[in-house]
Amino acid sequence: MRDGDPTHTIANARCIKKTDKAILVDIEGTEMWFPSSHVSADSEVFDDEENAEGKLVVSEWIAKERGLI
C-alpha cells in the first residue's frame, strides 16, 4: 500500500497463514486471503507469527471487494 491510500480496519482478525505474497486471516469465522500489497504495516496480524490476533488494516478497495464495507 502507498502512504495516503484510504484504509479500512478490521478489529478482530486472526492470522491463519502467511506467504510471501498474501495473508490468510479469520474474520469472525470466515477465512479470507488478502494480497500483502493491500495490507498495511500497521496491522497487528501482519507479522511472521501465525495465529497472531488483533487489528487488520487493509486498503479500502480490497475491503470493498471482500464485502467488508
N, C-alpha and C positions, 0 to 999 in steps of 0.2 A: 504494500500500500504506500501511496505517496502522502507526505505530510499535507494536511489540509483537506484530504478526501473525507466526505461525510461518513460517519461510522454508526454502528448500532451495537449496543452492549447487551449481551445475554448474561443474566446474573448467575444462574446456577447451571454450569456446564461441567462435564467430566471428560477428560481425555481418555479415549479408549486405545488409540493407536496413533503414532506419528510416523510419517515417512518424510523423505527429503522434499516432496512436493505437496503434501497435504496432511491434514489432521482429521481424524475421525473422533467425533465427540458425541456424547449422550446428552440430549437436552430434553428433560422431562420424559424420559423413557423412549425417545426417538433418536436413532443413530443417524448422523449426518456427516458427510465428508465436506471439508472446506479446503480450497486451494490455499497453500501457505501465502501466496501473493495477496490474498484477501483477508489475512489475519494480522491484526495489529500486534506489535511487540508489547503493547500494554496489557495483553491478555494474560491472565494468571495460569491458564491451562496450556499455553503455547511454550512449553519448555521441553527438556529432554526426558521428563518423568511421565510415564504413562500412569493413568489413574489420578493425575492431578485434578483437583476440583477448584472451581472459582469462576470468575467472570471470563467471558469470551468476547473480544471486541473484533468485529468484522466490518468489512465495507458495507455501507448501506445498500449498495447494488446487490451484493450476494445475499444479504438478509432478505431483500425483497424476492429474489429468485427462489429462495428456500421457503418462502411463505412465513417468515418470522415477523414481518411488519407489513 
